[in-house]
């Protein structure tokens, strides 16, 4: 049994690492979703603002109002571009964390396979020993019967 203690320790450590990686992945996915929601909100606000201005501009507008509109749209476009860059950064980070998570999962799986193989080898040795003991016991009984006869 003590032969399997190190592999159990490795499994426990790998399981803890996987759990930490899973939490990290979940947190990053949540943050990415928030960034994406903000991006969607900015785009929707820009589109809505543009549509309202266009509708009101059909009634007539002056040059100053048009310049203010264009300046505000430019500001919104800049904010949208920054949010897109932030979103792409989160996507890249998320992909890296997913790969890290996969490696941790694979490592844990490898340790579990090794542990299962070790347990199978131990069970096989135990079965052989029990069979040998049983065979010796049977042979001893047969010898005792032969001596009595």
Secondary structure, 3 states (H helix, E strand, C coil): CHHHHHHHHHHHHHHHHHHHHHHHHHHHHHHHHHHHHHHHHHHHHHHHHHHHHHHHHCCCCCHHHHHHHHHHHHHHHHHHHHHHHHHHHHHHHHHHHHHHHHHHHHHHHHHHHHHHHHHHHHHHHHHHHHHHHHHHHHHHHHHHHHHHC
